[in-house]
Amino acid sequence: MNTYNNSQLRTFQQEAKEYDWSATFIRENGALGFSTRTPFTSNTDLEYEYNNFLKLLKTSAFREHKNAYNTMKNIKIDDVEILGVVIYGTKDEIAEIMKNPIIKASSLGGVVDNY
């Protein structure tokens, strides 16, 4: 989800302008969001998960989480901007989803057993 305030967004835009788009890359450990854990959810489920997400941000000891909470606290679930989605599946399942025209960009990763 887009948990960034206007100042952070201006910094991202300036870095992208001065360097290139990869300067604003959001790493996995820097992204904030929540899991729905089911293939299909209702708006009620998403609202419940979103409210729990906000509660976790509010009560977190990390300054970045509190900043994200202050940015998100007045935004309703229907108005949240989604920056990305992680989907798990087999190679064939993911390849099929990536063909969907609503997908703007994608990357394929992998999970391997420890060696």
Sequence and secondary structure as in RCSB ss.txt:
>XXXX:A:sequence
MNTYNNSQLRTFQQEAKEYDWSATFIRENGALGFSTRTPFTSNTDLEYEYNNFLKLLKTSAFREHKNAYNTMKNI
KIDDVEILGVVIYGTKDEIAEIMKNPIIKASSLGGVVDNY
>XXXX:A:secstr
     HHHHHHHHHHHHHS GGGG   GGG       SS   HHHHHHHHHHHHHHHHH S HHHHHHHHHHTT 
 GGG           HHHHHHHHTSTT             
